[in-house]
Amino acid sequence: MRRTTVVGWIKVNSVELSSIMIAGDAGSLFPAANVFAVQREGANFLGNEGNLSAFPIFRSYVPMPDVTEQLELSIHHENDTVQVGVMNILGVSASSILQLGSNHHIHAISRVKHIRQLRGTGAEAAEPVISPVVPAVAVPPVPPVAPV
Amino acid sequence: MEVVNKEIKVGEIRVIGVASSSVLLVGDTETIQLGSVFDTPPESVIVGPFVPFSPE
C-alpha cells in the first residue's frame, strides 16, 4: 500500500527547461540534463556553437549506486498520509521534477560543463567587444508552384 | 528490516530552486540512483583570442 500525500496549499513560480510537476503517483522517473555553460568576455555568441559530443563529459560513463541488492523489507504505515501545510517553490528547472505523491524508482543524471573565455591582456584584448556582423546568406528564390 | 511509518506532518516548505535533474519528492519511493558530473577545472578558463566552439 502506498501513502497518500496531502498538501494544503502550494505555489510554484516557474517550471521550465523540460521540468515536470507531478501531482499523484508515478512509476519510474528518469530525468537527465546536459548543460554547457559558456561565459565569454565580449559576448560574441555565434548561435550555432554547442556540439556536446565534442566534450567527453557528455559521453562518459557515470557510475551509479547499485539497486540490485536483495533485502527483506516489511513496511507498516501506522499513518498513511504524508502531510505538508504550505509549499512555496520559486523555480523548477533543467529536467528537474517536483512530485507530490509516490513512485517506485528514480534514476537521475546531470552533466554540467562550465567554460569561461577571457580576452587576456595581449593583442587579442584589442578585438571588438561588439559581435561581428554575420554576413547574410543569400536565399535562392522559390520557384513558382505549378497549378494543379 | 521492519519499518513503521508514523505521522509525518510538515508545516511549511520553502524552496528557491530545484535544478539540474534534481527531484523534490513529497511522498515515498523505493530506489534512487543519482549521478552527476560537474566540470569547471582550471583549464576551463580559456584566455586568448576568440575561438568559437564546434558548431552543432
N, CA and C atoms of all chains as a GROMACS GRO file, in nm:
protein
  612
    1MET      N    1   0.084  -0.121   0.000
    1MET     CA    2   0.000   0.000   0.000
    1MET      C    3   0.087   0.126   0.000
    2ARG      N    4   0.039   0.222  -0.073
    2ARG     CA    5   0.114   0.347  -0.078
    2ARG      C    6   0.051   0.449   0.015
    3ARG      N    7   0.136   0.541   0.058
    3ARG     CA    8   0.083   0.651   0.139
    3ARG      C    9   0.029   0.759   0.047
    4THR      N   10  -0.061   0.838   0.102
    4THR     CA   11  -0.119   0.949   0.027
    4THR      C   12  -0.052   1.078   0.070
    5THR      N   13  -0.020   1.163  -0.028
    5THR     CA   14   0.040   1.292   0.003
    5THR      C   15  -0.070   1.398   0.008
    6VAL      N   16  -0.070   1.474   0.115
    6VAL     CA   17  -0.170   1.581   0.130
    6VAL      C   18  -0.097   1.714   0.147
    7VAL      N   19  -0.118   1.804   0.051
    7VAL     CA   20  -0.057   1.937   0.060
    7VAL      C   21  -0.171   2.039   0.066
    8GLY      N   22  -0.168   2.121   0.169
    8GLY     CA   23  -0.277   2.217   0.187
    8GLY      C   24  -0.278   2.327   0.083
    9TRP      N   25  -0.160   2.384   0.056
    9TRP     CA   26  -0.151   2.500  -0.033
    9TRP      C   27  -0.014   2.495  -0.099
   10ILE      N   28  -0.012   2.517  -0.230
   10ILE     CA   29   0.118   2.516  -0.298
   10ILE      C   30   0.124   2.628  -0.400
   11LYS      N   31   0.239   2.694  -0.406
   11LYS     CA   32   0.264   2.793  -0.511
   11LYS      C   33   0.396   2.757  -0.577
   12VAL      N   34   0.392   2.741  -0.710
   12VAL     CA   35   0.515   2.717  -0.786
   12VAL      C   36   0.527   2.830  -0.886
   13ASN      N   37   0.636   2.903  -0.878
   13ASN     CA   38   0.651   3.020  -0.965
   13ASN      C   39   0.681   2.981  -1.110
   14SER      N   40   0.776   2.888  -1.130
   14SER     CA   41   0.808   2.850  -1.268
   14SER      C   42   0.855   2.706  -1.276
   15VAL      N   43   0.814   2.640  -1.386
   15VAL     CA   44   0.859   2.504  -1.417
   15VAL      C   45   0.911   2.513  -1.560
   16GLU      N   46   1.041   2.500  -1.578
   16GLU     CA   47   1.095   2.527  -1.712
   16GLU      C   48   1.204   2.429  -1.754
   17LEU      N   49   1.244   2.435  -1.879
   17LEU     CA   50   1.350   2.354  -1.938
   17LEU      C   51   1.330   2.205  -1.910
   18SER      N   52   1.221   2.150  -1.961
   18SER     CA   53   1.191   2.006  -1.950
   18SER      C   54   1.172   1.958  -1.807
   19SER      N   55   1.131   2.045  -1.719
   19SER     CA   56   1.100   2.001  -1.584
   19SER      C   57   0.952   1.962  -1.574
   20ILE      N   58   0.919   1.890  -1.468
   20ILE     CA   59   0.783   1.838  -1.452
   20ILE      C   60   0.737   1.863  -1.310
   21MET      N   61   0.609   1.896  -1.296
   21MET     CA   62   0.546   1.891  -1.165
   21MET      C   63   0.438   1.783  -1.172
   22ILE      N   64   0.445   1.686  -1.083
   22ILE     CA   65   0.351   1.574  -1.083
   22ILE      C   66   0.270   1.580  -0.955
   23ALA      N   67   0.138   1.583  -0.968
   23ALA     CA   68   0.052   1.566  -0.852
   23ALA      C   69  -0.009   1.427  -0.865
   24GLY      N   70   0.039   1.333  -0.784
   24GLY     CA   71  -0.009   1.195  -0.794
   24GLY      C   72   0.108   1.100  -0.803
   25ASP      N   73   0.077   0.972  -0.824
   25ASP     CA   74   0.182   0.870  -0.824
   25ASP      C   75   0.242   0.853  -0.962
   26ALA      N   76   0.362   0.794  -0.965
   26ALA     CA   77   0.430   0.767  -1.092
   26ALA      C   78   0.504   0.635  -1.079
   27GLY      N   79   0.540   0.577  -1.192
   27GLY     CA   80   0.616   0.453  -1.191
   27GLY      C   81   0.762   0.480  -1.168
   28SER      N   82   0.833   0.521  -1.273
   28SER     CA   83   0.975   0.550  -1.263
   28SER      C   84   1.003   0.688  -1.319
   29LEU      N   85   1.102   0.753  -1.262
   29LEU     CA   86   1.145   0.885  -1.310
   29LEU      C   87   1.288   0.873  -1.362
   30PHE      N   88   1.310   0.921  -1.484
   30PHE     CA   89   1.446   0.917  -1.542
   30PHE      C   90   1.488   1.054  -1.591
   31PRO      N   91   1.501   1.152  -1.507
   31PRO     CA   92   1.543   1.285  -1.556
   31PRO      C   93   1.691   1.287  -1.594
   32ALA      N   94   1.723   1.359  -1.701
   32ALA     CA   95   1.862   1.374  -1.744
   32ALA      C   96   1.882   1.516  -1.796
   33ALA      N   97   1.993   1.577  -1.759
   33ALA     CA   98   2.021   1.714  -1.805
   33ALA      C   99   2.165   1.723  -1.854
   34ASN      N  100   2.182   1.779  -1.973
   34ASN     CA  101   2.316   1.811  -2.024
   34ASN      C  102   2.325   1.962  -2.036
   35VAL      N  103   2.416   2.020  -1.962
   35VAL     CA  104   2.427   2.167  -1.960
   35VAL      C  105   2.567   2.208  -2.004
   36PHE      N  106   2.574   2.297  -2.102
   36PHE     CA  107   2.701   2.352  -2.148
   36PHE      C  108   2.693   2.502  -2.128
   37ALA      N  109   2.765   2.552  -2.028
   37ALA     CA  110   2.751   2.693  -1.990
   37ALA      C  111   2.878   2.768  -2.026
   38VAL      N  112   2.865   2.864  -2.114
   38VAL     CA  113   2.981   2.942  -2.158
   38VAL      C  114   2.965   3.085  -2.112
   39GLN      N  115   3.065   3.131  -2.040
   39GLN     CA  116   3.070   3.274  -2.005
   39GLN      C  117   3.184   3.332  -2.086
   40ARG      N  118   3.153   3.435  -2.165
   40ARG     CA  119   3.253   3.484  -2.261
   40ARG      C  120   3.267   3.635  -2.247
   41GLU      N  121   3.390   3.677  -2.227
   41GLU     CA  122   3.416   3.821  -2.219
   41GLU      C  123   3.402   3.878  -2.360
   42GLY      N  124   3.316   3.975  -2.375
   42GLY     CA  125   3.295   4.032  -2.507
   42GLY      C  126   3.169   3.986  -2.574
   43ALA      N  127   3.101   3.886  -2.520
   43ALA     CA  128   2.970   3.844  -2.567
   43ALA      C  129   2.961   3.821  -2.717
   44ASN      N  130   3.058   3.748  -2.773
   44ASN     CA  131   3.047   3.705  -2.913
   44ASN      C  132   2.988   3.564  -2.914
   45PHE      N  133   2.859   3.550  -2.936
   45PHE     CA  134   2.798   3.417  -2.941
   45PHE      C  135   2.744   3.398  -3.082
   46LEU      N  136   2.797   3.298  -3.151
   46LEU     CA  137   2.763   3.284  -3.292
   46LEU      C  138   2.627   3.220  -3.316
   47GLY      N  139   2.573   3.155  -3.215
   47GLY     CA  140   2.439   3.100  -3.230
   47GLY      C  141   2.434   2.955  -3.271
   48ASN      N  142   2.541   2.904  -3.335
   48ASN     CA  143   2.539   2.763  -3.374
   48ASN      C  144   2.642   2.682  -3.298
   49GLU      N  145   2.702   2.740  -3.196
   49GLU     CA  146   2.801   2.666  -3.118
   49GLU      C  147   2.730   2.570  -3.023
   50GLY      N  148   2.805   2.472  -2.973
   50GLY     CA  149   2.747   2.384  -2.873
   50GLY      C  150   2.730   2.241  -2.921
   51ASN      N  151   2.831   2.187  -2.986
   51ASN     CA  152   2.830   2.046  -3.022
   51ASN      C  153   2.875   1.966  -2.900
   52LEU      N  154   2.778   1.911  -2.826
   52LEU     CA  155   2.810   1.850  -2.698
   52LEU      C  156   2.898   1.727  -2.713
   53SER      N  157   2.888   1.657  -2.827
   53SER     CA  158   2.966   1.533  -2.841
   53SER      C  159   3.115   1.562  -2.852
   54ALA      N  160   3.152   1.689  -2.869
   54ALA     CA  161   3.294   1.724  -2.874
   54ALA      C  162   3.358   1.719  -2.736
   55PHE      N  163   3.278   1.708  -2.632
   55PHE     CA  164   3.331   1.706  -2.496
   55PHE      C  165   3.304   1.571  -2.431
   56PRO      N  166   3.410   1.506  -2.381
   56PRO     CA  167   3.394   1.371  -2.323
   56PRO      C  168   3.295   1.367  -2.206
   57ILE      N  169   3.281   1.476  -2.134
   57ILE     CA  170   3.193   1.476  -2.016
   57ILE      C  171   3.050   1.437  -2.054
   58PHE      N  172   3.009   1.467  -2.179
   58PHE     CA  173   2.872   1.437  -2.219
   58PHE      C  174   2.857   1.296  -2.275
   59ARG      N  175   2.970   1.225  -2.288
   59ARG     CA  176   2.964   1.088  -2.340
   59ARG      C  177   3.010   0.986  -2.236
   60SER      N  178   3.080   1.033  -2.133
   60SER     CA  179   3.145   0.939  -2.041
   60SER      C  180   3.042   0.862  -1.957
   61TYR      N  181   3.085   0.745  -1.912
   61TYR     CA  182   3.002   0.662  -1.825
   61TYR      C  183   3.001   0.724  -1.686
   62VAL      N  184   2.885   0.734  -1.627
   62VAL     CA  185   2.874   0.789  -1.492
   62VAL      C  186   2.837   0.675  -1.397
   63PRO      N  187   2.923   0.646  -1.302
   63PRO     CA  188   2.891   0.536  -1.211
   63PRO      C  189   2.769   0.567  -1.125
   64MET      N  190   2.689   0.466  -1.102
   64MET     CA  191   2.566   0.483  -1.024
   64MET      C  192   2.567   0.384  -0.909
   65PRO      N  193   2.503   0.418  -0.798
   65PRO     CA  194   2.489   0.320  -0.692
   65PRO      C  195   2.401   0.203  -0.737
   66ASP      N  196   2.436   0.082  -0.696
   66ASP     CA  197   2.359  -0.036  -0.733
   66ASP      C  198   2.227  -0.041  -0.658
   67VAL      N  199   2.125  -0.090  -0.723
   67VAL     CA  200   1.998  -0.112  -0.653
   67VAL      C  201   1.956  -0.258  -0.669
   68THR      N  202   2.055  -0.344  -0.693
   68THR     CA  203   2.024  -0.486  -0.715
   68THR      C  204   2.026  -0.567  -0.586
   69GLU      N  205   2.070  -0.503  -0.478
   69GLU     CA  206   2.080  -0.574  -0.350
   69GLU      C  207   1.943  -0.625  -0.305
   70GLN      N  208   1.940  -0.751  -0.264
   70GLN     CA  209   1.815  -0.809  -0.216
   70GLN      C  210   1.802  -0.783  -0.066
   71LEU      N  211   1.690  -0.728  -0.026
   71LEU     CA  212   1.669  -0.714   0.118
   71LEU      C  213   1.524  -0.742   0.152
   72GLU      N  214   1.506  -0.799   0.266
   72GLU     CA  215   1.370  -0.829   0.312
   72GLU      C  216   1.320  -0.709   0.390
   73LEU      N  217   1.216  -0.650   0.338
   73LEU     CA  218   1.168  -0.524   0.394
   73LEU      C  219   1.020  -0.538   0.423
   74SER      N  220   0.983  -0.506   0.545
   74SER     CA  221   0.839  -0.504   0.574
   74SER      C  222   0.804  -0.365   0.623
   75ILE      N  223   0.715  -0.299   0.549
   75ILE     CA  224   0.680  -0.161   0.581
   75ILE      C  225   0.536  -0.156   0.631
   76HIS      N  226   0.521  -0.097   0.746
   76HIS     CA  227   0.386  -0.083   0.801
   76HIS      C  228   0.355   0.066   0.817
   77HIS      N  229   0.243   0.109   0.755
   77HIS     CA  230   0.204   0.250   0.767
   77HIS      C  231   0.109   0.266   0.885
   78GLU      N  232   0.163   0.320   0.993
   78GLU     CA  233   0.076   0.347   1.108
   78GLU      C  234  -0.013   0.467   1.076
   79ASN      N  235   0.043   0.557   0.995
   79ASN     CA  236  -0.035   0.672   0.948
   79ASN      C  237  -0.013   0.676   0.797
   80ASP      N  238  -0.121   0.671   0.721
   80ASP     CA  239  -0.100   0.653   0.576
   80ASP      C  240  -0.106   0.783   0.497
   81THR      N  241  -0.077   0.895   0.560
   81THR     CA  242  -0.064   1.020   0.485
   81THR      C  243   0.068   1.089   0.516
   82VAL      N  244   0.120   1.160   0.415
   82VAL     CA  245   0.234   1.250   0.432
   82VAL      C  246   0.176   1.390   0.417
   83GLN      N  247   0.180   1.468   0.524
   83GLN     CA  248   0.110   1.597   0.520
   83GLN      C  249   0.207   1.714   0.520
   84VAL      N  250   0.176   1.809   0.432
   84VAL     CA  251   0.251   1.935   0.430
   84VAL      C  252   0.149   2.048   0.427
   85GLY      N  253   0.169   2.147   0.510
   85GLY     CA  254   0.074   2.257   0.515
   85GLY      C  255   0.088   2.350   0.396
   86VAL      N  256   0.204   2.411   0.380
   86VAL     CA  257   0.226   2.512   0.278
   86VAL      C  258   0.355   2.482   0.204
   87MET      N  259   0.352   2.493   0.070
   87MET     CA  260   0.476   2.479  -0.009
   87MET      C  261   0.489   2.599  -0.100
   88ASN      N  262   0.606   2.660  -0.098
   88ASN     CA  263   0.631   2.775  -0.184
   88ASN      C  264   0.761   2.750  -0.258
   89ILE      N  265   0.752   2.728  -0.389
   89ILE     CA  266   0.870   2.693  -0.470
   89ILE      C  267   0.890   2.798  -0.578
   90LEU      N  268   1.008   2.855  -0.580
   90LEU     CA  269   1.034   2.962  -0.677
   90LEU      C  270   1.056   2.905  -0.817
   91GLY      N  271   1.139   2.802  -0.828
   91GLY     CA  272   1.166   2.752  -0.962
   91GLY      C  273   1.203   2.606  -0.965
   92VAL      N  274   1.158   2.539  -1.074
   92VAL     CA  275   1.198   2.401  -1.101
   92VAL      C  276   1.254   2.404  -1.243
   93SER      N  277   1.381   2.364  -1.259
   93SER     CA  278   1.445   2.389  -1.387
   93SER      C  279   1.540   2.278  -1.428
   94ALA      N  280   1.569   2.271  -1.557
   94ALA     CA  281   1.670   2.180  -1.614
   94ALA      C  282   1.643   2.035  -1.579
   95SER      N  283   1.535   1.980  -1.634
   95SER     CA  284   1.499   1.838  -1.618
   95SER      C  285   1.478   1.797  -1.473
   96SER      N  286   1.433   1.889  -1.390
   96SER     CA  287   1.405   1.852  -1.251
   96SER      C  288   1.258   1.815  -1.235
   97ILE      N  289   1.228   1.749  -1.125
   97ILE     CA  290   1.092   1.701  -1.104
   97ILE      C  291   1.046   1.737  -0.964
   98LEU      N  292   0.925   1.791  -0.957
   98LEU     CA  293   0.859   1.815  -0.829
   98LEU      C  294   0.740   1.721  -0.824
   99GLN      N  295   0.742   1.627  -0.734
   99GLN     CA  296   0.631   1.531  -0.726
   99GLN      C  297   0.565   1.533  -0.590
  100LEU      N  298   0.433   1.545  -0.590
  100LEU     CA  299   0.353   1.529  -0.469
  100LEU      C  300   0.286   1.394  -0.484
  101GLY      N  301   0.350   1.292  -0.431
  101GLY     CA  302   0.300   1.157  -0.448
  101GLY      C  303   0.417   1.061  -0.446
  102SER      N  304   0.391   0.938  -0.477
  102SER     CA  305   0.494   0.836  -0.464
  102SER      C  306   0.535   0.778  -0.598
  103ASN      N  307   0.650   0.714  -0.601
  103ASN     CA  308   0.694   0.643  -0.721
  103ASN      C  309   0.778   0.523  -0.680
  104HIS      N  310   0.814   0.443  -0.780
  104HIS     CA  311   0.891   0.322  -0.748
  104HIS      C  312   1.042   0.349  -0.755
  105HIS      N  313   1.081   0.419  -0.862
  105HIS     CA  314   1.224   0.426  -0.888
  105HIS      C  315   1.262   0.562  -0.945
  106ILE      N  316   1.375   0.614  -0.899
  106ILE     CA  317   1.428   0.739  -0.954
  106ILE      C  318   1.569   0.713  -1.004
  107HIS      N  319   1.594   0.754  -1.128
  107HIS     CA  320   1.728   0.740  -1.186
  107HIS      C  321   1.759   0.875  -1.252
  108ALA      N  322   1.837   0.957  -1.182
  108ALA     CA  323   1.861   1.094  -1.231
  108ALA      C  324   2.007   1.113  -1.266
  109ILE      N  325   2.031   1.185  -1.374
  109ILE     CA  326   2.170   1.212  -1.413
  109ILE      C  327   2.182   1.355  -1.462
  110SER      N  328   2.293   1.417  -1.425
  110SER     CA  329   2.316   1.556  -1.463
  110SER      C  330   2.462   1.573  -1.505
  111ARG      N  331   2.482   1.634  -1.620
  111ARG     CA  332   2.619   1.661  -1.667
  111ARG      C  333   2.628   1.811  -1.697
  112VAL      N  334   2.719   1.878  -1.630
  112VAL     CA  335   2.732   2.023  -1.645
  112VAL      C  336   2.876   2.056  -1.679
  113LYS      N  337   2.897   2.134  -1.785
  113LYS     CA  338   3.032   2.180  -1.816
  113LYS      C  339   3.033   2.332  -1.826
  114HIS      N  340   3.121   2.391  -1.749
  114HIS     CA  341   3.136   2.536  -1.750
  114HIS      C  342   3.265   2.573  -1.820
  115ILE      N  343   3.260   2.671  -1.906
  115ILE     CA  344   3.383   2.722  -1.968
  115ILE      C  345   3.378   2.873  -1.962
  116ARG      N  346   3.490   2.932  -1.924
  116ARG     CA  347   3.499   3.079  -1.923
  116ARG      C  348   3.604   3.120  -2.026
  117GLN      N  349   3.568   3.207  -2.115
  117GLN     CA  350   3.663   3.254  -2.217
  117GLN      C  351   3.692   3.401  -2.190
  118LEU      N  352   3.820   3.428  -2.161
  118LEU     CA  353   3.861   3.565  -2.129
  118LEU      C  354   3.951   3.619  -2.239
  119ARG      N  355   3.956   3.750  -2.250
  119ARG     CA  356   4.025   3.813  -2.361
  119ARG      C  357   4.174   3.827  -2.340
  120GLY      N  358   4.220   3.817  -2.217
  120GLY     CA  359   4.364   3.829  -2.193
  120GLY      C  360   4.411   3.972  -2.202
  121THR      N  361   4.544   3.988  -2.201
  121THR     CA  362   4.599   4.123  -2.200
  121THR      C  363   4.682   4.151  -2.324
  122GLY      N  364   4.696   4.052  -2.413
  122GLY     CA  365   4.780   4.068  -2.532
  122GLY      C  366   4.707   4.141  -2.643
  123ALA      N  367   4.747   4.113  -2.766
  123ALA     CA  368   4.689   4.181  -2.882
  123ALA      C  369   4.541   4.148  -2.896
  124GLU      N  370   4.501   4.025  -2.850
  124GLU     CA  371   4.360   3.984  -2.865
  124GLU      C  372   4.266   4.071  -2.783
  125ALA      N  373   4.323   4.140  -2.682
  125ALA     CA  374   4.238   4.226  -2.599
  125ALA      C  375   4.182   4.342  -2.680
  126ALA      N  376   4.246   4.368  -2.796
  126ALA     CA  377   4.203   4.482  -2.877
  126ALA      C  378   4.088   4.444  -2.971
  127GLU      N  379   4.046   4.316  -2.970
  127GLU     CA  380   3.935   4.275  -3.057
  127GLU      C  381   3.809   4.352  -3.020
  128PRO      N  382   3.721   4.374  -3.117
  128PRO     CA  383   3.599   4.446  -3.085
  128PRO      C  384   3.511   4.368  -2.987
  129VAL      N  385   3.450   4.440  -2.898
  129VAL     CA  386   3.363   4.376  -2.798
  129VAL      C  387   3.230   4.340  -2.860
  130ILE      N  388   3.185   4.423  -2.953
  130ILE     CA  389   3.054   4.400  -3.016
  130ILE      C  390   3.065   4.280  -3.109
  131SER      N  391   2.959   4.201  -3.118
  131SER     CA  392   2.957   4.084  -3.204
  131SER      C  393   2.985   4.126  -3.347
  132PRO      N  394   3.068   4.049  -3.419
  132PRO     CA  395   3.090   4.082  -3.559
  132PRO      C  396   2.962   4.062  -3.639
  133VAL      N  397   2.945   4.142  -3.739
  133VAL     CA  398   2.824   4.130  -3.821
  133VAL      C  399   2.838   4.005  -3.907
  134VAL      N  400   2.744   3.912  -3.888
  134VAL     CA  401   2.748   3.787  -3.966
  134VAL      C  402   2.688   3.817  -4.103
  135PRO      N  403   2.764   3.788  -4.211
  135PRO     CA  404   2.710   3.818  -4.343
  135PRO      C  405   2.584   3.736  -4.372
  136ALA      N  406   2.487   3.799  -4.429
  136ALA     CA  407   2.360   3.731  -4.459
  136ALA      C  408   2.383   3.627  -4.568
  137VAL      N  409   2.320   3.511  -4.550
  137VAL     CA  410   2.331   3.405  -4.650
  137VAL      C  411   2.221   3.428  -4.754
  138ALA      N  412   2.264   3.429  -4.882
  138ALA     CA  413   2.166   3.452  -4.988
  138ALA      C  414   2.069   3.334  -4.997
  139VAL      N  415   1.941   3.365  -4.997
  139VAL     CA  416   1.840   3.259  -5.008
  139VAL      C  417   1.796   3.249  -5.154
  140PRO      N  418   1.806   3.129  -5.216
  140PRO     CA  419   1.765   3.118  -5.355
  140PRO      C  420   1.615   3.141  -5.368
  141PRO      N  421   1.575   3.206  -5.477
  141PRO     CA  422   1.432   3.233  -5.493
  141PRO      C  423   1.352   3.104  -5.506
  142VAL      N  424   1.233   3.104  -5.448
  142VAL     CA  425   1.147   2.986  -5.451
  142VAL      C  426   1.078   2.978  -5.587
  143PRO      N  427   1.092   2.865  -5.660
  143PRO     CA  428   1.026   2.855  -5.791
  143PRO      C  429   0.875   2.853  -5.774
  144PRO      N  430   0.806   2.914  -5.868
  144PRO     CA  431   0.659   2.915  -5.854
  144PRO      C  432   0.601   2.774  -5.864
  145VAL      N  433   0.496   2.750  -5.785
  145VAL     CA  434   0.433   2.617  -5.783
  145VAL      C  435   0.337   2.608  -5.902
  146ALA      N  436   0.354   2.498  -5.977
  146ALA     CA  437   0.267   2.479  -6.094
  146ALA      C  438   0.124   2.454  -6.049
  147PRO      N  439   0.027   2.516  -6.116
  147PRO     CA  440  -0.112   2.493  -6.076
  147PRO      C  441  -0.152   2.347  -6.097
  148VAL      N  442  -0.232   2.293  -6.004
  148VAL     CA  443  -0.272   2.152  -6.010
  148VAL      C  444  -0.384   2.135  -6.114
  149MET      N  445   1.434  -0.627   0.747
  149MET     CA  446   1.421  -0.499   0.816
  149MET      C  447   1.274  -0.461   0.826
  150GLU      N  448   1.238  -0.408   0.941
  150GLU     CA  449   1.099  -0.371   0.961
  150GLU      C  450   1.089  -0.219   0.978
  151VAL      N  451   1.002  -0.160   0.898
  151VAL     CA  452   0.987  -0.015   0.902
  151VAL      C  453   0.844   0.018   0.943
  152VAL      N  454   0.831   0.108   1.040
  152VAL     CA  455   0.698   0.155   1.080
  152VAL      C  456   0.690   0.304   1.051
  153ASN      N  457   0.605   0.342   0.957
  153ASN     CA  458   0.589   0.484   0.922
  153ASN      C  459   0.482   0.546   1.010
  154LYS      N  460   0.527   0.639   1.093
  154LYS     CA  461   0.431   0.708   1.180
  154LYS      C  462   0.394   0.841   1.115
  155GLU      N  463   0.342   0.932   1.196
  155GLU     CA  464   0.292   1.056   1.138
  155GLU      C  465   0.405   1.144   1.083
  156ILE      N  466   0.384   1.195   0.959
  156ILE     CA  467   0.472   1.300   0.904
  156ILE      C  468   0.382   1.421   0.879
  157LYS      N  469   0.411   1.530   0.946
  157LYS     CA  470   0.328   1.650   0.931
  157LYS      C  471   0.423   1.770   0.928
  158VAL      N  472   0.443   1.824   0.808
  158VAL     CA  473   0.536   1.936   0.791
  158VAL      C  474   0.454   2.064   0.778
  159GLY      N  475   0.497   2.168   0.847
  159GLY     CA  476   0.423   2.294   0.842
  159GLY      C  477   0.440   2.367   0.711
  160GLU      N  478   0.564   2.404   0.678
  160GLU     CA  479   0.587   2.484   0.557
  160GLU      C  480   0.719   2.444   0.493
  161ILE      N  481   0.717   2.436   0.360
  161ILE     CA  482   0.840   2.409   0.283
  161ILE      C  483   0.860   2.526   0.188
  162ARG      N  484   0.974   2.591   0.200
  162ARG     CA  485   1.007   2.700   0.106
  162ARG      C  486   1.132   2.660   0.031
  163VAL      N  487   1.124   2.666  -0.103
  163VAL     CA  488   1.237   2.624  -0.186
  163VAL      C  489   1.265   2.734  -0.288
  164ILE      N  490   1.392   2.769  -0.302
  164ILE     CA  491   1.429   2.866  -0.405
  164ILE      C  492   1.438   2.797  -0.541
  165GLY      N  493   1.512   2.686  -0.546
  165GLY     CA  494   1.528   2.623  -0.677
  165GLY      C  495   1.550   2.474  -0.670
  166VAL      N  496   1.495   2.404  -0.769
  166VAL     CA  497   1.521   2.261  -0.789
  166VAL      C  498   1.576   2.254  -0.931
  167ALA      N  499   1.704   2.216  -0.948
  167ALA     CA  500   1.762   2.228  -1.082
  167ALA      C  501   1.855   2.113  -1.115
  168SER      N  502   1.885   2.100  -1.244
  168SER     CA  503   1.981   2.001  -1.297
  168SER      C  504   1.947   1.858  -1.256
  169SER      N  505   1.833   1.810  -1.306
  169SER     CA  506   1.790   1.671  -1.281
  169SER      C  507   1.769   1.640  -1.134
  170SER      N  508   1.735   1.738  -1.056
  170SER     CA  509   1.706   1.711  -0.915
  170SER      C  510   1.560   1.673  -0.899
  171VAL      N  511   1.529   1.611  -0.788
  171VAL     CA  512   1.392   1.570  -0.761
  171VAL      C  513   1.353   1.616  -0.622
  172LEU      N  514   1.240   1.686  -0.614
  172LEU     CA  515   1.182   1.721  -0.484
  172LEU      C  516   1.059   1.634  -0.469
  173LEU      N  517   1.064   1.542  -0.373
  173LEU     CA  518   0.959   1.441  -0.360
  173LEU      C  519   0.889   1.455  -0.226
  174VAL      N  520   0.758   1.476  -0.232
  174VAL     CA  521   0.677   1.472  -0.111
  174VAL      C  522   0.598   1.343  -0.120
  175GLY      N  523   0.657   1.236  -0.070
  175GLY     CA  524   0.596   1.104  -0.083
  175GLY      C  525   0.701   0.997  -0.067
  176ASP      N  526   0.671   0.878  -0.116
  176ASP     CA  527   0.762   0.764  -0.097
  176ASP      C  528   0.823   0.720  -0.229
  177THR      N  529   0.937   0.655  -0.218
  177THR     CA  530   0.996   0.588  -0.333
  177THR      C  531   1.068   0.465  -0.283
  178GLU      N  532   1.104   0.376  -0.375
  178GLU     CA  533   1.171   0.253  -0.331
  178GLU      C  534   1.320   0.256  -0.358
  179THR      N  535   1.357   0.296  -0.479
  179THR     CA  536   1.501   0.302  -0.511
  179THR      C  537   1.534   0.435  -0.575
  180ILE      N  538   1.653   0.484  -0.543
  180ILE     CA  539   1.700   0.610  -0.601
  180ILE      C  540   1.842   0.590  -0.651
  181GLN      N  541   1.869   0.629  -0.774
  181GLN     CA  542   2.005   0.632  -0.827
  181GLN      C  543   2.030   0.771  -0.882
  182LEU      N  544   2.135   0.834  -0.832
  182LEU     CA  545   2.167   0.970  -0.877
  182LEU      C  546   2.310   0.974  -0.927
  183GLY      N  547   2.330   1.039  -1.039
  183GLY     CA  548   2.466   1.058  -1.091
  183GLY      C  549   2.482   1.200  -1.138
  184SER      N  550   2.600   1.257  -1.114
  184SER     CA  551   2.621   1.395  -1.154
  184SER      C  552   2.767   1.417  -1.190
  185VAL      N  553   2.789   1.485  -1.301
  185VAL     CA  554   2.924   1.524  -1.340
  185VAL      C  555   2.923   1.674  -1.355
  186PHE      N  556   3.014   1.740  -1.287
  186PHE     CA  557   3.020   1.886  -1.295
  186PHE      C  558   3.165   1.923  -1.323
  187ASP      N  559   3.187   1.995  -1.430
  187ASP     CA  560   3.323   2.019  -1.475
  187ASP      C  561   3.351   2.168  -1.488
  188THR      N  562   3.428   2.222  -1.394
  188THR     CA  563   3.482   2.358  -1.410
  188THR      C  564   3.628   2.354  -1.368
  189PRO      N  565   3.713   2.281  -1.440
  189PRO     CA  566   3.854   2.275  -1.400
  189PRO      C  567   3.925   2.404  -1.437
  190PRO      N  568   4.046   2.423  -1.386
  190PRO     CA  569   4.120   2.545  -1.419
  190PRO      C  570   4.138   2.561  -1.570
  191GLU      N  571   4.155   2.448  -1.642
  191GLU     CA  572   4.173   2.460  -1.786
  191GLU      C  573   4.045   2.498  -1.859
  192SER      N  574   3.935   2.508  -1.784
  192SER     CA  575   3.812   2.558  -1.846
  192SER      C  576   3.818   2.709  -1.866
  193VAL      N  577   3.918   2.772  -1.812
  193VAL     CA  578   3.936   2.914  -1.837
  193VAL      C  579   4.027   2.929  -1.959
  194ILE      N  580   3.972   2.982  -2.065
  194ILE     CA  581   4.049   3.000  -2.187
  194ILE      C  582   4.081   3.147  -2.201
  195VAL      N  583   4.209   3.179  -2.198
  195VAL     CA  584   4.249   3.318  -2.214
  195VAL      C  585   4.319   3.331  -2.348
  196GLY      N  586   4.270   3.417  -2.433
  196GLY     CA  587   4.332   3.434  -2.562
  196GLY      C  588   4.234   3.484  -2.666
  197PRO      N  589   4.272   3.476  -2.792
  197PRO     CA  590   4.182   3.524  -2.896
  197PRO      C  591   4.054   3.440  -2.904
  198PHE      N  592   3.948   3.500  -2.952
  198PHE     CA  593   3.818   3.434  -2.957
  198PHE      C  594   3.820   3.320  -3.059
  199VAL      N  595   3.796   3.198  -3.008
  199VAL     CA  596   3.783   3.082  -3.097
  199VAL      C  597   3.647   3.020  -3.067
  200PRO      N  598   3.559   3.016  -3.166
  200PRO     CA  599   3.426   2.959  -3.138
  200PRO      C  600   3.434   2.808  -3.115
  201PHE      N  601   3.334   2.753  -3.044
  201PHE     CA  602   3.326   2.608  -3.024
  201PHE      C  603   3.270   2.544  -3.151
  202SER      N  604   3.295   2.414  -3.164
  202SER     CA  605   3.250   2.345  -3.285
  202SER      C  606   3.098   2.356  -3.297
  203PRO      N  607   3.050   2.378  -3.419
  203PRO     CA  608   2.908   2.401  -3.437
  203PRO      C  609   2.826   2.273  -3.416
  204GLU      N  610   2.697   2.290  -3.394
  204GLU     CA  611   2.607   2.177  -3.374
  204GLU      C  612   2.593   2.096  -3.501
   0.00000   0.00000   0.00000
